[in-house]
Amino acid sequence: MNRFNRTDVLRILHITPKQLSGWERAGLVAVGETFSFFDLLTLKKVRDLRAKKVRPAVIRESLEAMQRQVSGMDNPLLEATAYATGSRVTFRHAGHVLDPIAGQFEMEFEQNGTLLSARNVKPITTVENATEFFSRGVALEDDPNTQDEAIAAYRRVVELDPNFAAAYINLGTLFYNRGEYILSEEHYRKAIACDPRYALAYFDLGNVLDETGRLEEAVKNYHVALQLAPTYADAHYNLALAYEKLKQMRKALVHWRAYVKLDTSGPWAVHAKSQIRKILSTETLKVVYRKPSQH
């Protein structure tokens, strides 16, 4: 089956790198360097729900609730028809319309008022589990006034499931945005300990190390992120910046060029192309990259 890289996904779905990264962080699709056709279909459904102002945390909560309601359902976005009802997600499945969070089937009418289907089921019992607290944390992150509550929710996640790498990532990011780099680094390292193949964790750790002046170590972590996800455009971008700070311009050039191959027209591509021109304008690099003479 065909695989699509991140650039393909952005182009096909007309979404931004920030949107894709946000949906990965919300757990709506797995982080990876490539995506399957079914991942693409899932992301299209997520995009359409977000266009209706349904928040990522609500989408995730709806998917988990639907899986609990319908035994054996793996991906409700593909196995049922999902659509936005106000700020919620409703599914049509097996001839019924279901609001999975409320835990009940809704009444569906024809245009003439004839009742098509109506059936009540027992509401979902609230269960204290890690995924529910994770969804709560993602929702709380959206509001600058509820950052402390988001941190509390993620801390509850890792109490319930100490190997929940995504929760450590989100905690690290909240602390990073506050400038609390020691705590941020601590949580990114915990994410790596939980999942040594989590490219996003190495990338985020690299950002903290870069911010705190440990450029050589930052470079190593960016490289690990790229080993795990070679088409990780943001890692190429930040690695190029780090090499520039280290005055290693030829290495920076390699990653600026890699970045513009992955992001050909975005706003950051403009800066990357500008840096390529600046580096190539130096005399030594003109010699290195001069085209061979024609004989």
C-alpha positions as semicolon CSV with decimal commas, in nm:
position;residue;x (nm);y (nm);z (nm)
1;M;0,000;0,000;0,000
2;N;0,124;0,351;-0,083
3;R;0,273;0,560;0,197
4;F;0,256;0,938;0,209
5;N;0,521;1,161;0,368
6;R;0,436;1,468;0,572
7;T;0,470;1,700;0,275
8;D;0,230;1,484;0,073
9;V;-0,026;1,494;0,356
10;L;-0,004;1,873;0,390
11;R;-0,043;1,919;0,015
12;I;-0,327;1,670;-0,034
13;L;-0,534;1,785;0,263
14;H;-0,445;2,156;0,241
15;I;-0,348;2,173;0,607
16;T;-0,053;2,337;0,783
17;P;0,239;2,169;0,962
18;K;0,107;2,320;1,286
19;Q;-0,234;2,157;1,235
20;L;-0,082;1,815;1,165
21;S;0,152;1,836;1,465
22;G;-0,136;1,945;1,688
23;W;-0,351;1,649;1,582
24;E;-0,058;1,416;1,647
25;R;-0,012;1,563;1,993
26;A;-0,383;1,518;2,060
27;G;-0,347;1,149;1,976
28;L;-0,577;1,162;1,672
29;V;-0,310;1,005;1,450
30;A;0,022;0,841;1,534
31;V;0,339;1,047;1,489
32;G;0,546;0,909;1,204
33;E;0,752;0,996;0,902
34;T;0,498;0,841;0,665
35;F;0,122;0,785;0,667
36;S;-0,098;0,512;0,521
37;F;-0,398;0,571;0,298
38;F;-0,621;0,501;0,599
39;D;-0,426;0,760;0,804
40;L;-0,495;1,006;0,522
41;L;-0,868;0,930;0,536
42;T;-0,866;0,969;0,915
43;L;-0,690;1,304;0,892
44;K;-0,941;1,422;0,630
45;K;-1,224;1,343;0,873
46;V;-1,040;1,528;1,152
47;R;-0,984;1,827;0,924
48;D;-1,354;1,841;0,836
49;L;-1,460;1,822;1,202
50;R;-1,211;2,094;1,297
51;A;-1,356;2,311;1,019
52;K;-1,685;2,285;1,209
53;K;-1,508;2,410;1,526
54;V;-1,505;2,072;1,704
55;R;-1,200;2,074;1,934
56;P;-0,932;1,800;1,907
57;A;-0,994;1,691;2,267
58;V;-1,365;1,644;2,195
59;I;-1,287;1,444;1,881
60;R;-1,053;1,217;2,075
61;E;-1,301;1,173;2,360
62;S;-1,576;1,091;2,109
63;L;-1,362;0,828;1,937
64;E;-1,274;0,660;2,267
65;A;-1,637;0,668;2,381
66;M;-1,751;0,521;2,049
67;Q;-1,501;0,236;2,083
68;R;-1,641;0,160;2,428
69;Q;-1,999;0,170;2,301
70;V;-1,948;-0,048;1,993
71;S;-1,756;-0,367;2,058
72;G;-1,479;-0,440;1,810
73;M;-1,476;-0,094;1,650
74;D;-1,116;0,011;1,584
75;N;-1,144;0,344;1,402
76;P;-1,488;0,510;1,434
77;L;-1,394;0,782;1,185
78;L;-1,363;0,516;0,914
79;E;-1,612;0,255;1,034
80;A;-1,902;0,494;1,098
81;T;-2,021;0,824;0,953
82;A;-1,903;1,111;1,171
83;Y;-2,039;1,465;1,161
84;A;-2,042;1,771;1,383
85;T;-2,348;1,849;1,594
86;G;-2,274;2,182;1,754
87;S;-1,945;2,136;1,939
88;R;-1,985;1,756;1,959
89;V;-1,926;1,461;1,726
90;T;-2,221;1,241;1,632
91;F;-2,190;0,908;1,451
92;R;-2,433;0,724;1,226
93;H;-2,377;0,350;1,265
94;A;-2,585;0,036;1,204
95;G;-2,894;0,240;1,125
96;H;-2,876;0,458;1,435
97;V;-2,741;0,802;1,522
98;L;-2,522;0,798;1,831
99;D;-2,377;1,067;2,055
100;P;-2,107;0,851;2,218
101;I;-2,008;1,097;2,491
102;A;-2,367;1,120;2,616
103;G;-2,390;0,745;2,569
104;Q;-2,724;0,748;2,391
105;F;-2,879;0,707;2,051
106;E;-3,053;1,016;1,920
107;M;-3,384;1,034;1,737
108;E;-3,356;1,073;1,363
109;F;-3,646;1,206;1,155
110;E;-3,731;1,223;0,787
111;Q;-3,813;1,566;0,647
112;N;-4,185;1,491;0,685
113;G;-4,139;1,429;1,057
114;T;-4,154;1,048;1,042
115;L;-3,938;0,894;1,311
116;L;-3,659;0,685;1,158
117;S;-3,491;0,553;1,472
118;A;-3,485;0,616;1,843
119;R;-3,331;0,402;2,109
120;N;-3,189;0,483;2,450
121;V;-2,896;0,301;2,598
122;K;-2,730;0,323;2,934
123;P;-2,507;0,633;2,962
124;I;-2,136;0,572;2,975
125;T;-2,006;0,534;3,326
126;T;-1,732;0,783;3,406
127;V;-1,412;0,587;3,450
128;E;-1,095;0,744;3,582
129;N;-0,841;0,638;3,325
130;A;-0,531;0,786;3,167
131;T;-0,675;0,853;2,822
132;E;-0,966;1,052;2,963
133;F;-0,732;1,269;3,170
134;F;-0,511;1,312;2,863
135;S;-0,810;1,434;2,660
136;R;-0,897;1,670;2,944
137;G;-0,542;1,806;2,947
138;V;-0,547;1,868;2,571
139;A;-0,876;2,058;2,605
140;L;-0,744;2,268;2,894
141;E;-0,432;2,362;2,697
142;D;-0,649;2,555;2,452
143;D;-0,723;2,821;2,715
144;P;-0,429;3,028;2,850
145;N;-0,618;3,063;3,177
146;T;-0,631;2,687;3,243
147;Q;-0,267;2,591;3,200
148;D;-0,230;2,487;3,564
149;E;-0,532;2,260;3,531
150;A;-0,382;2,109;3,214
151;I;-0,060;2,036;3,401
152;A;-0,260;1,873;3,681
153;A;-0,448;1,659;3,428
154;Y;-0,129;1,538;3,259
155;R;0,029;1,463;3,596
156;R;-0,274;1,250;3,675
157;V;-0,223;1,070;3,343
158;V;0,130;0,964;3,432
159;E;0,023;0,862;3,780
160;L;-0,230;0,626;3,623
161;D;0,000;0,519;3,339
162;P;0,371;0,593;3,401
163;N;0,454;0,494;3,041
164;F;0,219;0,745;2,872
165;A;0,489;0,919;2,664
166;A;0,256;1,175;2,500
167;A;0,158;1,312;2,842
168;Y;0,524;1,370;2,931
169;I;0,567;1,548;2,596
170;N;0,274;1,779;2,662
171;L;0,394;1,851;3,016
172;G;0,737;1,933;2,878
173;T;0,584;2,173;2,626
174;L;0,375;2,352;2,888
175;F;0,682;2,403;3,105
176;Y;0,889;2,506;2,801
177;N;0,637;2,776;2,712
178;R;0,666;2,906;3,069
179;G;1,044;2,921;3,045
180;E;1,078;2,646;3,307
181;Y;1,346;2,464;3,111
182;I;1,466;2,228;3,385
183;L;1,118;2,082;3,426
184;S;1,066;2,082;3,052
185;E;1,387;1,885;2,991
186;E;1,299;1,642;3,268
187;H;0,967;1,553;3,108
188;Y;1,102;1,523;2,755
189;R;1,366;1,282;2,883
190;K;1,095;1,080;3,057
191;A;0,906;1,059;2,727
192;I;1,218;0,920;2,559
193;A;1,264;0,668;2,840
194;C;0,905;0,551;2,782
195;D;0,939;0,537;2,404
196;P;1,295;0,554;2,264
197;R;1,157;0,578;1,909
198;Y;0,945;0,889;1,972
199;A;1,090;1,137;1,722
200;L;0,892;1,431;1,862
201;A;1,049;1,378;2,207
202;Y;1,404;1,409;2,070
203;F;1,306;1,715;1,868
204;D;1,150;1,886;2,170
205;L;1,446;1,794;2,391
206;G;1,673;1,944;2,126
207;N;1,478;2,270;2,150
208;V;1,531;2,289;2,527
209;L;1,901;2,213;2,492
210;D;1,932;2,476;2,220
211;E;1,746;2,730;2,433
212;T;1,978;2,667;2,727
213;G;2,297;2,695;2,522
214;R;2,390;2,327;2,492
215;L;2,410;2,336;2,116
216;E;2,625;2,025;2,058
217;E;2,382;1,812;2,259
218;A;2,087;1,977;2,085
219;V;2,236;1,884;1,747
220;K;2,268;1,520;1,856
221;N;1,901;1,507;1,953
222;Y;1,785;1,670;1,630
223;H;1,984;1,407;1,442
224;V;1,817;1,127;1,635
225;A;1,477;1,276;1,550
226;L;1,576;1,273;1,182
227;Q;1,706;0,917;1,201
228;L;1,363;0,814;1,327
229;A;1,171;1,043;1,090
230;P;1,389;1,152;0,794
231;T;1,116;1,377;0,649
232;Y;1,067;1,569;0,975
233;A;1,093;1,916;0,823
234;D;1,097;2,108;1,152
235;A;1,395;1,903;1,272
236;H;1,590;1,997;0,956
237;Y;1,498;2,363;1,013
238;N;1,608;2,374;1,376
239;L;1,921;2,173;1,302
240;A;2,016;2,425;1,035
241;L;1,970;2,707;1,287
242;A;2,182;2,523;1,545
243;Y;2,463;2,467;1,296
244;E;2,456;2,837;1,208
245;K;2,498;2,923;1,577
246;L;2,795;2,684;1,585
247;K;2,938;2,861;1,276
248;Q;2,924;2,532;1,083
249;M;2,774;2,684;0,772
250;R;2,826;2,394;0,533
251;K;2,634;2,162;0,764
252;A;2,365;2,427;0,804
253;L;2,337;2,447;0,425
254;V;2,266;2,073;0,402
255;H;1,968;2,103;0,632
256;W;1,834;2,426;0,486
257;R;1,828;2,249;0,150
258;A;1,661;1,943;0,302
259;Y;1,398;2,168;0,458
260;V;1,302;2,348;0,134
261;K;1,259;2,012;-0,038
262;L;0,999;1,923;0,225
263;D;0,838;2,267;0,252
264;T;0,853;2,434;-0,087
265;S;0,622;2,730;-0,036
266;G;0,542;2,786;0,333
267;P;0,644;3,102;0,521
268;W;0,943;2,927;0,681
269;A;1,058;2,814;0,337
270;V;1,112;3,181;0,246
271;H;1,357;3,220;0,535
272;A;1,528;2,889;0,455
273;K;1,581;2,993;0,092
274;S;1,719;3,328;0,208
275;Q;1,971;3,149;0,432
276;I;2,077;2,924;0,145
277;R;2,150;3,231;-0,068
278;K;2,345;3,398;0,213
279;I;2,559;3,093;0,279
280;L;2,631;3,036;-0,091
281;S;2,730;3,402;-0,126
282;T;3,044;3,341;0,081
283;E;3,356;3,288;-0,128
284;T;3,458;2,953;0,023
285;L;3,118;2,797;-0,031
286;K;3,096;2,931;-0,384
287;V;3,400;2,719;-0,459
288;V;3,259;2,411;-0,286
289;Y;2,925;2,423;-0,468
290;R;3,042;2,561;-0,806
291;K;2,916;2,358;-1,100
292;P;3,190;2,164;-1,280
293;S;3,331;2,330;-1,589
294;Q;3,210;2,203;-1,924
295;H;3,489;2,074;-2,146
